[in-house]
Every structure is written in C-alpha cells, then in structure tokens.
Amino acid sequence: MNLVTNFFVEIIVAMAIGFFLGKWLDKLLFEDKTILTIVLLFLGLIGALVNFIKRILKSVDGGNKNEES
C-alpha cells in the first residue's frame, strides 16, 4: 500500500513540476505555443513510471534474496 501511495505522490509532483517549468519556459521562449509544457509533462510522467518500476523490481529482488538466506 505504501508503494502505491508513493507512486501517486511521485506522479503528481513530477507532472506538476514538468507543467509549471514547461509553462515558464514556453512563456520565455515561445509566445503562443505549449510545446515544452507538453514535453516536460510527459517526461515527468515517464520519470515517475521508471522510478516506480525500479522500486518494484528492487522490492521483488530483495525479497528473493532474503528467502534464499
């Protein structure tokens, strides 16, 4: 349950950072386009998913090592 809660918090935070950073950069570089907002939003989502998968693999692999010894 803790892993799922951390996953949702990480996704929300990563996507929020990507959104606001993208908005700021779009205002700075482009006047009426939202290219960087969309790109950084998806990068935040992908980063959170990769981190979640790494945690799952680490917890599953760590559990197997404890069972062997």
PDB file of N, CA, C and O in Angstrom:
ATOM      1  N   MET A   1       0.826  -1.191   0.000  1.00  0.00           N
ATOM      2  CA  MET A   1       0.000   0.000   0.000  1.00  0.00           C
ATOM      3  C   MET A   1       0.869   1.253   0.000  1.00  0.00           C
ATOM      4  O   MET A   1       0.546   2.242  -0.657  1.00  0.00           O
ATOM      5  N   ASN A   2       1.961   1.204   0.733  1.00  0.00           N
ATOM      6  CA  ASN A   2       2.881   2.338   0.801  1.00  0.00           C
ATOM      7  C   ASN A   2       3.497   2.617  -0.566  1.00  0.00           C
ATOM      8  O   ASN A   2       3.683   3.774  -0.943  1.00  0.00           O
ATOM      9  N   LEU A   3       3.808   1.573  -1.294  1.00  0.00           N
ATOM     10  CA  LEU A   3       4.400   1.718  -2.620  1.00  0.00           C
ATOM     11  C   LEU A   3       3.443   2.409  -3.587  1.00  0.00           C
ATOM     12  O   LEU A   3       3.865   3.246  -4.385  1.00  0.00           O
ATOM     13  N   VAL A   4       2.174   2.069  -3.520  1.00  0.00           N
ATOM     14  CA  VAL A   4       1.170   2.668  -4.404  1.00  0.00           C
ATOM     15  C   VAL A   4       0.960   4.139  -4.051  1.00  0.00           C
ATOM     16  O   VAL A   4       0.838   4.978  -4.944  1.00  0.00           O
ATOM     17  N   THR A   5       0.918   4.458  -2.761  1.00  0.00           N
ATOM     18  CA  THR A   5       0.763   5.846  -2.329  1.00  0.00           C
ATOM     19  C   THR A   5       1.944   6.690  -2.781  1.00  0.00           C
ATOM     20  O   THR A   5       1.763   7.802  -3.279  1.00  0.00           O
ATOM     21  N   ASN A   6       3.141   6.169  -2.611  1.00  0.00           N
ATOM     22  CA  ASN A   6       4.330   6.895  -3.062  1.00  0.00           C
ATOM     23  C   ASN A   6       4.315   7.090  -4.577  1.00  0.00           C
ATOM     24  O   ASN A   6       4.750   8.129  -5.073  1.00  0.00           O
ATOM     25  N   PHE A   7       3.824   6.107  -5.304  1.00  0.00           N
ATOM     26  CA  PHE A   7       3.742   6.211  -6.750  1.00  0.00           C
ATOM     27  C   PHE A   7       2.844   7.375  -7.171  1.00  0.00           C
ATOM     28  O   PHE A   7       3.220   8.176  -8.027  1.00  0.00           O
ATOM     29  N   PHE A   8       1.660   7.465  -6.570  1.00  0.00           N
ATOM     30  CA  PHE A   8       0.752   8.542  -6.940  1.00  0.00           C
ATOM     31  C   PHE A   8       1.287   9.911  -6.539  1.00  0.00           C
ATOM     32  O   PHE A   8       1.111  10.881  -7.276  1.00  0.00           O
ATOM     33  N   VAL A   9       1.925   9.999  -5.404  1.00  0.00           N
ATOM     34  CA  VAL A   9       2.518  11.270  -4.984  1.00  0.00           C
ATOM     35  C   VAL A   9       3.639  11.659  -5.935  1.00  0.00           C
ATOM     36  O   VAL A   9       3.741  12.824  -6.321  1.00  0.00           O
ATOM     37  N   GLU A  10       4.474  10.715  -6.315  1.00  0.00           N
ATOM     38  CA  GLU A  10       5.567  10.999  -7.247  1.00  0.00           C
ATOM     39  C   GLU A  10       5.045  11.442  -8.610  1.00  0.00           C
ATOM     40  O   GLU A  10       5.592  12.365  -9.212  1.00  0.00           O
ATOM     41  N   ILE A  11       3.996  10.794  -9.098  1.00  0.00           N
ATOM     42  CA  ILE A  11       3.434  11.175 -10.396  1.00  0.00           C
ATOM     43  C   ILE A  11       2.870  12.588 -10.339  1.00  0.00           C
ATOM     44  O   ILE A  11       3.100  13.385 -11.249  1.00  0.00           O
ATOM     45  N   ILE A  12       2.140  12.903  -9.285  1.00  0.00           N
ATOM     46  CA  ILE A  12       1.551  14.236  -9.167  1.00  0.00           C
ATOM     47  C   ILE A  12       2.631  15.297  -9.082  1.00  0.00           C
ATOM     48  O   ILE A  12       2.545  16.325  -9.754  1.00  0.00           O
ATOM     49  N   VAL A  13       3.646  15.061  -8.264  1.00  0.00           N
ATOM     50  CA  VAL A  13       4.717  16.045  -8.099  1.00  0.00           C
ATOM     51  C   VAL A  13       5.534  16.188  -9.379  1.00  0.00           C
ATOM     52  O   VAL A  13       5.834  17.308  -9.793  1.00  0.00           O
ATOM     53  N   ALA A  14       5.895  15.086 -10.006  1.00  0.00           N
ATOM     54  CA  ALA A  14       6.700  15.147 -11.224  1.00  0.00           C
ATOM     55  C   ALA A  14       5.946  15.833 -12.362  1.00  0.00           C
ATOM     56  O   ALA A  14       6.526  16.622 -13.107  1.00  0.00           O
ATOM     57  N   MET A  15       4.667  15.535 -12.494  1.00  0.00           N
ATOM     58  CA  MET A  15       3.891  16.169 -13.546  1.00  0.00           C
ATOM     59  C   MET A  15       3.653  17.648 -13.249  1.00  0.00           C
ATOM     60  O   MET A  15       3.623  18.459 -14.175  1.00  0.00           O
ATOM     61  N   ALA A  16       3.483  18.012 -11.988  1.00  0.00           N
ATOM     62  CA  ALA A  16       3.304  19.420 -11.624  1.00  0.00           C
ATOM     63  C   ALA A  16       4.576  20.220 -11.910  1.00  0.00           C
ATOM     64  O   ALA A  16       4.518  21.328 -12.444  1.00  0.00           O
ATOM     65  N   ILE A  17       5.717  19.646 -11.547  1.00  0.00           N
ATOM     66  CA  ILE A  17       6.990  20.327 -11.829  1.00  0.00           C
ATOM     67  C   ILE A  17       7.180  20.469 -13.336  1.00  0.00           C
ATOM     68  O   ILE A  17       7.569  21.536 -13.811  1.00  0.00           O
ATOM     69  N   GLY A  18       6.912  19.421 -14.080  1.00  0.00           N
ATOM     70  CA  GLY A  18       7.032  19.488 -15.534  1.00  0.00           C
ATOM     71  C   GLY A  18       6.083  20.499 -16.142  1.00  0.00           C
ATOM     72  O   GLY A  18       6.449  21.213 -17.075  1.00  0.00           O
ATOM     73  N   PHE A  19       4.872  20.566 -15.623  1.00  0.00           N
ATOM     74  CA  PHE A  19       3.881  21.502 -16.149  1.00  0.00           C
ATOM     75  C   PHE A  19       4.305  22.948 -15.912  1.00  0.00           C
ATOM     76  O   PHE A  19       4.321  23.753 -16.844  1.00  0.00           O
ATOM     77  N   PHE A  20       4.649  23.280 -14.665  1.00  0.00           N
ATOM     78  CA  PHE A  20       4.991  24.665 -14.356  1.00  0.00           C
ATOM     79  C   PHE A  20       6.320  25.090 -14.979  1.00  0.00           C
ATOM     80  O   PHE A  20       6.461  26.231 -15.419  1.00  0.00           O
ATOM     81  N   LEU A  21       7.274  24.196 -15.017  1.00  0.00           N
ATOM     82  CA  LEU A  21       8.543  24.513 -15.676  1.00  0.00           C
ATOM     83  C   LEU A  21       8.331  24.690 -17.178  1.00  0.00           C
ATOM     84  O   LEU A  21       8.905  25.594 -17.785  1.00  0.00           O
ATOM     85  N   GLY A  22       7.521  23.845 -17.769  1.00  0.00           N
ATOM     86  CA  GLY A  22       7.207  23.961 -19.188  1.00  0.00           C
ATOM     87  C   GLY A  22       6.463  25.244 -19.507  1.00  0.00           C
ATOM     88  O   GLY A  22       6.752  25.897 -20.510  1.00  0.00           O
ATOM     89  N   LYS A  23       5.499  25.614 -18.658  1.00  0.00           N
ATOM     90  CA  LYS A  23       4.767  26.867 -18.860  1.00  0.00           C
ATOM     91  C   LYS A  23       5.708  28.062 -18.811  1.00  0.00           C
ATOM     92  O   LYS A  23       5.626  28.974 -19.634  1.00  0.00           O
ATOM     93  N   TRP A  24       6.600  28.039 -17.830  1.00  0.00           N
ATOM     94  CA  TRP A  24       7.536  29.145 -17.673  1.00  0.00           C
ATOM     95  C   TRP A  24       8.478  29.244 -18.875  1.00  0.00           C
ATOM     96  O   TRP A  24       8.727  30.336 -19.385  1.00  0.00           O
ATOM     97  N   LEU A  25       8.997  28.108 -19.320  1.00  0.00           N
ATOM     98  CA  LEU A  25       9.891  28.106 -20.476  1.00  0.00           C
ATOM     99  C   LEU A  25       9.165  28.474 -21.766  1.00  0.00           C
ATOM    100  O   LEU A  25       9.739  29.131 -22.635  1.00  0.00           O
ATOM    101  N   ASP A  26       7.916  28.058 -21.897  1.00  0.00           N
ATOM    102  CA  ASP A  26       7.140  28.440 -23.076  1.00  0.00           C
ATOM    103  C   ASP A  26       6.902  29.944 -23.130  1.00  0.00           C
ATOM    104  O   ASP A  26       6.974  30.554 -24.197  1.00  0.00           O
ATOM    105  N   LYS A  27       6.619  30.535 -21.975  1.00  0.00           N
ATOM    106  CA  LYS A  27       6.437  31.991 -21.939  1.00  0.00           C
ATOM    107  C   LYS A  27       7.740  32.710 -22.269  1.00  0.00           C
ATOM    108  O   LYS A  27       7.736  33.780 -22.878  1.00  0.00           O
ATOM    109  N   LEU A  28       8.843  32.114 -21.862  1.00  0.00           N
ATOM    110  CA  LEU A  28      10.149  32.717 -22.078  1.00  0.00           C
ATOM    111  C   LEU A  28      10.592  32.586 -23.536  1.00  0.00           C
ATOM    112  O   LEU A  28      11.152  33.529 -24.096  1.00  0.00           O
ATOM    113  N   LEU A  29      10.352  31.438 -24.151  1.00  0.00           N
ATOM    114  CA  LEU A  29      10.873  31.158 -25.483  1.00  0.00           C
ATOM    115  C   LEU A  29       9.840  31.291 -26.605  1.00  0.00           C
ATOM    116  O   LEU A  29      10.158  31.805 -27.678  1.00  0.00           O
ATOM    117  N   PHE A  30       8.629  30.841 -26.371  1.00  0.00           N
ATOM    118  CA  PHE A  30       7.578  30.873 -27.389  1.00  0.00           C
ATOM    119  C   PHE A  30       6.425  31.705 -26.857  1.00  0.00           C
ATOM    120  O   PHE A  30       6.128  31.669 -25.662  1.00  0.00           O
ATOM    121  N   GLU A  31       5.789  32.439 -27.720  1.00  0.00           N
ATOM    122  CA  GLU A  31       4.715  33.300 -27.248  1.00  0.00           C
ATOM    123  C   GLU A  31       3.370  32.579 -27.139  1.00  0.00           C
ATOM    124  O   GLU A  31       2.661  32.759 -26.149  1.00  0.00           O
ATOM    125  N   ASP A  32       3.014  31.789 -28.107  1.00  0.00           N
ATOM    126  CA  ASP A  32       1.695  31.173 -28.074  1.00  0.00           C
ATOM    127  C   ASP A  32       1.721  29.674 -28.373  1.00  0.00           C
ATOM    128  O   ASP A  32       0.758  29.131 -28.914  1.00  0.00           O
ATOM    129  N   LYS A  33       2.792  29.026 -28.031  1.00  0.00           N
ATOM    130  CA  LYS A  33       2.884  27.578 -28.217  1.00  0.00           C
ATOM    131  C   LYS A  33       3.083  26.919 -26.854  1.00  0.00           C
ATOM    132  O   LYS A  33       3.619  27.535 -25.933  1.00  0.00           O
ATOM    133  N   THR A  34       2.654  25.674 -26.733  1.00  0.00           N
ATOM    134  CA  THR A  34       2.802  24.938 -25.476  1.00  0.00           C
ATOM    135  C   THR A  34       3.618  23.671 -25.682  1.00  0.00           C
ATOM    136  O   THR A  34       3.314  22.619 -25.120  1.00  0.00           O
ATOM    137  N   ILE A  35       4.652  23.788 -26.492  1.00  0.00           N
ATOM    138  CA  ILE A  35       5.464  22.619 -26.825  1.00  0.00           C
ATOM    139  C   ILE A  35       6.192  22.083 -25.592  1.00  0.00           C
ATOM    140  O   ILE A  35       6.098  20.895 -25.283  1.00  0.00           O
ATOM    141  N   LEU A  36       6.902  22.935 -24.903  1.00  0.00           N
ATOM    142  CA  LEU A  36       7.707  22.480 -23.763  1.00  0.00           C
ATOM    143  C   LEU A  36       6.843  22.042 -22.589  1.00  0.00           C
ATOM    144  O   LEU A  36       7.251  21.179 -21.812  1.00  0.00           O
ATOM    145  N   THR A  37       5.666  22.620 -22.450  1.00  0.00           N
ATOM    146  CA  THR A  37       4.765  22.190 -21.376  1.00  0.00           C
ATOM    147  C   THR A  37       4.377  20.731 -21.579  1.00  0.00           C
ATOM    148  O   THR A  37       4.414  19.939 -20.638  1.00  0.00           O
ATOM    149  N   ILE A  38       4.009  20.380 -22.791  1.00  0.00           N
ATOM    150  CA  ILE A  38       3.595  19.004 -23.084  1.00  0.00           C
ATOM    151  C   ILE A  38       4.776  18.046 -22.950  1.00  0.00           C
ATOM    152  O   ILE A  38       4.640  16.966 -22.376  1.00  0.00           O
ATOM    153  N   VAL A  39       5.928  18.440 -23.478  1.00  0.00           N
ATOM    154  CA  VAL A  39       7.113  17.575 -23.430  1.00  0.00           C
ATOM    155  C   VAL A  39       7.540  17.324 -21.985  1.00  0.00           C
ATOM    156  O   VAL A  39       7.783  16.179 -21.606  1.00  0.00           O
ATOM    157  N   LEU A  40       7.634  18.374 -21.177  1.00  0.00           N
ATOM    158  CA  LEU A  40       8.073  18.207 -19.793  1.00  0.00           C
ATOM    159  C   LEU A  40       7.027  17.505 -18.935  1.00  0.00           C
ATOM    160  O   LEU A  40       7.376  16.825 -17.970  1.00  0.00           O
ATOM    161  N   LEU A  41       5.760  17.661 -19.273  1.00  0.00           N
ATOM    162  CA  LEU A  41       4.703  16.932 -18.574  1.00  0.00           C
ATOM    163  C   LEU A  41       4.862  15.430 -18.795  1.00  0.00           C
ATOM    164  O   LEU A  41       4.780  14.649 -17.848  1.00  0.00           O
ATOM    165  N   PHE A  42       5.087  15.029 -20.041  1.00  0.00           N
ATOM    166  CA  PHE A  42       5.283  13.606 -20.338  1.00  0.00           C
ATOM    167  C   PHE A  42       6.607  13.082 -19.780  1.00  0.00           C
ATOM    168  O   PHE A  42       6.676  11.928 -19.359  1.00  0.00           O
ATOM    169  N   LEU A  43       7.649  13.900 -19.768  1.00  0.00           N
ATOM    170  CA  LEU A  43       8.912  13.466 -19.168  1.00  0.00           C
ATOM    171  C   LEU A  43       8.754  13.223 -17.668  1.00  0.00           C
ATOM    172  O   LEU A  43       9.338  12.286 -17.125  1.00  0.00           O
ATOM    173  N   GLY A  44       7.976  14.056 -17.007  1.00  0.00           N
ATOM    174  CA  GLY A  44       7.690  13.836 -15.590  1.00  0.00           C
ATOM    175  C   GLY A  44       6.939  12.542 -15.365  1.00  0.00           C
ATOM    176  O   GLY A  44       7.236  11.797 -14.431  1.00  0.00           O
ATOM    177  N   LEU A  45       5.968  12.273 -16.219  1.00  0.00           N
ATOM    178  CA  LEU A  45       5.207  11.032 -16.125  1.00  0.00           C
ATOM    179  C   LEU A  45       6.097   9.818 -16.360  1.00  0.00           C
ATOM    180  O   LEU A  45       6.033   8.843 -15.611  1.00  0.00           O
ATOM    181  N   ILE A  46       6.916   9.876 -17.387  1.00  0.00           N
ATOM    182  CA  ILE A  46       7.814   8.763 -17.701  1.00  0.00           C
ATOM    183  C   ILE A  46       8.833   8.556 -16.586  1.00  0.00           C
ATOM    184  O   ILE A  46       9.128   7.419 -16.217  1.00  0.00           O
ATOM    185  N   GLY A  47       9.372   9.651 -16.045  1.00  0.00           N
ATOM    186  CA  GLY A  47      10.328   9.534 -14.947  1.00  0.00           C
ATOM    187  C   GLY A  47       9.715   8.885 -13.715  1.00  0.00           C
ATOM    188  O   GLY A  47      10.358   8.057 -13.069  1.00  0.00           O
ATOM    189  N   ALA A  48       8.485   9.248 -13.383  1.00  0.00           N
ATOM    190  CA  ALA A  48       7.807   8.641 -12.241  1.00  0.00           C
ATOM    191  C   ALA A  48       7.535   7.159 -12.485  1.00  0.00           C
ATOM    192  O   ALA A  48       7.673   6.346 -11.572  1.00  0.00           O
ATOM    193  N   LEU A  49       7.150   6.806 -13.709  1.00  0.00           N
ATOM    194  CA  LEU A  49       6.901   5.393 -14.020  1.00  0.00           C
ATOM    195  C   LEU A  49       8.182   4.564 -13.954  1.00  0.00           C
ATOM    196  O   LEU A  49       8.174   3.444 -13.442  1.00  0.00           O
ATOM    197  N   VAL A  50       9.275   5.113 -14.469  1.00  0.00           N
ATOM    198  CA  VAL A  50      10.554   4.395 -14.419  1.00  0.00           C
ATOM    199  C   VAL A  50      10.988   4.196 -12.970  1.00  0.00           C
ATOM    200  O   VAL A  50      11.456   3.119 -12.603  1.00  0.00           O
ATOM    201  N   ASN A  51      10.834   5.221 -12.156  1.00  0.00           N
ATOM    202  CA  ASN A  51      11.194   5.109 -10.744  1.00  0.00           C
ATOM    203  C   ASN A  51      10.316   4.076 -10.036  1.00  0.00           C
ATOM    204  O   ASN A  51      10.807   3.320  -9.197  1.00  0.00           O
ATOM    205  N   PHE A  52       9.029   4.038 -10.365  1.00  0.00           N
ATOM    206  CA  PHE A  52       8.120   3.058  -9.778  1.00  0.00           C
ATOM    207  C   PHE A  52       8.516   1.636 -10.160  1.00  0.00           C
ATOM    208  O   PHE A  52       8.513   0.743  -9.313  1.00  0.00           O
ATOM    209  N   ILE A  53       8.853   1.422 -11.421  1.00  0.00           N
ATOM    210  CA  ILE A  53       9.268   0.093 -11.876  1.00  0.00           C
ATOM    211  C   ILE A  53      10.559  -0.334 -11.185  1.00  0.00           C
ATOM    212  O   ILE A  53      10.701  -1.494 -10.798  1.00  0.00           O
ATOM    213  N   LYS A  54      11.499   0.596 -11.028  1.00  0.00           N
ATOM    214  CA  LYS A  54      12.748   0.272 -10.331  1.00  0.00           C
ATOM    215  C   LYS A  54      12.481  -0.136  -8.885  1.00  0.00           C
ATOM    216  O   LYS A  54      13.098  -1.073  -8.377  1.00  0.00           O
ATOM    217  N   ARG A  55      11.562   0.569  -8.222  1.00  0.00           N
ATOM    218  CA  ARG A  55      11.236   0.221  -6.833  1.00  0.00           C
ATOM    219  C   ARG A  55      10.584  -1.145  -6.741  1.00  0.00           C
ATOM    220  O   ARG A  55      10.878  -1.917  -5.828  1.00  0.00           O
ATOM    221  N   ILE A  56       9.701  -1.449  -7.680  1.00  0.00           N
ATOM    222  CA  ILE A  56       9.050  -2.766  -7.667  1.00  0.00           C
ATOM    223  C   ILE A  56      10.084  -3.860  -7.876  1.00  0.00           C
ATOM    224  O   ILE A  56      10.089  -4.852  -7.148  1.00  0.00           O
ATOM    225  N   LEU A  57      10.959  -3.692  -8.861  1.00  0.00           N
ATOM    226  CA  LEU A  57      11.984  -4.700  -9.119  1.00  0.00           C
ATOM    227  C   LEU A  57      12.930  -4.851  -7.941  1.00  0.00           C
ATOM    228  O   LEU A  57      13.369  -5.959  -7.631  1.00  0.00           O
ATOM    229  N   LYS A  58      13.245  -3.744  -7.284  1.00  0.00           N
ATOM    230  CA  LYS A  58      14.134  -3.802  -6.126  1.00  0.00           C
ATOM    231  C   LYS A  58      13.467  -4.525  -4.963  1.00  0.00           C
ATOM    232  O   LYS A  58      14.116  -5.305  -4.266  1.00  0.00           O
ATOM    233  N   SER A  59      12.181  -4.276  -4.746  1.00  0.00           N
ATOM    234  CA  SER A  59      11.492  -4.943  -3.641  1.00  0.00           C
ATOM    235  C   SER A  59      11.285  -6.429  -3.934  1.00  0.00           C
ATOM    236  O   SER A  59      11.375  -7.253  -3.024  1.00  0.00           O
ATOM    237  N   VAL A  60      11.012  -6.777  -5.178  1.00  0.00           N
ATOM    238  CA  VAL A  60      10.830  -8.186  -5.539  1.00  0.00           C
ATOM    239  C   VAL A  60      12.167  -8.916  -5.461  1.00  0.00           C
ATOM    240  O   VAL A  60      12.240 -10.021  -4.923  1.00  0.00           O
ATOM    241  N   ASP A  61      13.217  -8.309  -5.992  1.00  0.00           N
ATOM    242  CA  ASP A  61      14.534  -8.930  -5.973  1.00  0.00           C
ATOM    243  C   ASP A  61      15.066  -9.012  -4.544  1.00  0.00           C
ATOM    244  O   ASP A  61      15.696 -10.004  -4.180  1.00  0.00           O
ATOM    245  N   GLY A  62      14.824  -7.995  -3.738  1.00  0.00           N
ATOM    246  CA  GLY A  62      15.266  -8.019  -2.342  1.00  0.00           C
ATOM    247  C   GLY A  62      14.550  -9.099  -1.547  1.00  0.00           C
ATOM    248  O   GLY A  62      15.138  -9.704  -0.650  1.00  0.00           O
ATOM    249  N   GLY A  63      13.291  -9.345  -1.867  1.00  0.00           N
ATOM    250  CA  GLY A  63      12.541 -10.397  -1.193  1.00  0.00           C
ATOM    251  C   GLY A  63      13.075 -11.768  -1.525  1.00  0.00           C
ATOM    252  O   GLY A  63      13.085 -12.642  -0.659  1.00  0.00           O
ATOM    253  N   ASN A  64      13.524 -11.990  -2.759  1.00  0.00           N
ATOM    254  CA  ASN A  64      14.073 -13.288  -3.132  1.00  0.00           C
ATOM    255  C   ASN A  64      15.403 -13.533  -2.435  1.00  0.00           C
ATOM    256  O   ASN A  64      15.692 -14.663  -2.039  1.00  0.00           O
ATOM    257  N   LYS A  65      16.216 -12.498  -2.278  1.00  0.00           N
ATOM    258  CA  LYS A  65      17.495 -12.683  -1.617  1.00  0.00           C
ATOM    259  C   LYS A  65      17.315 -13.028  -0.151  1.00  0.00           C
ATOM    260  O   LYS A  65      18.079 -13.819   0.402  1.00  0.00           O
ATOM    261  N   ASN A  66      16.303 -12.434   0.484  1.00  0.00           N
ATOM    262  CA  ASN A  66      16.051 -12.724   1.900  1.00  0.00           C
ATOM    263  C   ASN A  66      15.537 -14.142   2.086  1.00  0.00           C
ATOM    264  O   ASN A  66      15.843 -14.771   3.098  1.00  0.00           O
ATOM    265  N   GLU A  67      14.767 -14.661   1.141  1.00  0.00           N
ATOM    266  CA  GLU A  67      14.239 -16.013   1.248  1.00  0.00           C
ATOM    267  C   GLU A  67      15.331 -17.052   1.067  1.00  0.00           C
ATOM    268  O   GLU A  67      15.262 -18.125   1.667  1.00  0.00           O
ATOM    269  N   GLU A  68      16.345 -16.757   0.248  1.00  0.00           N
ATOM    270  CA  GLU A  68      17.411 -17.717  -0.011  1.00  0.00           C
ATOM    271  C   GLU A  68      18.300 -17.910   1.216  1.00  0.00           C
ATOM    272  O   GLU A  68      18.763 -19.022   1.469  1.00  0.00           O
ATOM    273  N   SER A  69      18.543 -16.856   1.973  1.00  0.00           N
ATOM    274  CA  SER A  69      19.476 -16.960   3.105  1.00  0.00           C
ATOM    275  C   SER A  69      18.817 -17.368   4.388  1.00  0.00           C
ATOM    276  O   SER A  69      19.487 -17.492   5.414  1.00  0.00           O
TER     277      SER A  69
END
